[in-house]
Every structure is written in C-alpha cells, then in structure tokens.
Amino acid sequence: MPGFGRLIHGLNARPVRREGADAAALRAALRVLEHGGALLVFPEGTRGEEGTLRPAKPGAALLAVRTGAPVVPVYVRGSGRAWPRGRRLPRPVKVVVTFGPPLRFERPAEADKKEYTTR
C-alpha cells in the first residue's frame, strides 16, 4: 500500500527476515533494549488464523534472556476480523488487547555464550 511503508518506518518499525537468522535486526533490537528502550515483537513472525497460536520464532526469547528485559505478554483478539489477510483496508470491528503481568527470563548460570546463542 502506497505510503504505508513510510508510515511504519516513521514509527521506528523495522522489517525482520522471517526465515533464518536476521543478525542485523537482532543487533538493532539488542541496542534498543540495552539503552533502556522498548520493543514490540511478534514472536510468531506473521499473522495466523484468528484464535490460533502459531509456533514462536527463537528471536524474541533470545532477546529476553540475553538482556533480562521484562516481557509483557499481550493477547490481541479480533485483529483477524478487523484486517484479514488479502483485504486491502481494515474494517471497523471490535479489537480487544489484553496485557499480562511483566515476566523476566534469565539465562542459566552454567550456559556459555556459544551454547546459548546457537539454540
């Protein structure tokens, strides 16, 4: 959609390669977190069918464990009806966003960096 890419980039959003590792995106995300910033990460990597949880990609977990940053789980209900795949523009329907309590994930003390980053 014309202009949408500029809007997203202007909001400081960056694309991430969905398949395989995206080292540049990972480094950029680590910099943001190490400087006390916040990230919005979609661990599944793409939109799925409404109400179906897809397998998570490892990048979000790696960021959480490596930086110790708090993770606020979020559930979005209704977005698939609001803007289904293949539809050019969203439609006005109710979308509910539910936030869970912040969680922290720590790297096990015995894990060395090489072992940790290759999993």
Secondary structure, 3 states (H helix, E strand, C coil): CCCHHHHHHHCCCCCCCCCCCCHHHHHHHHHHHHCCCCCCCCCCCCCCCCCCCCCCCHHHHHHHHHHCCCECCEEEECHHHHCCCCCCCCCCCCCEEEECCCECCCCCCCCCHHHHHHC
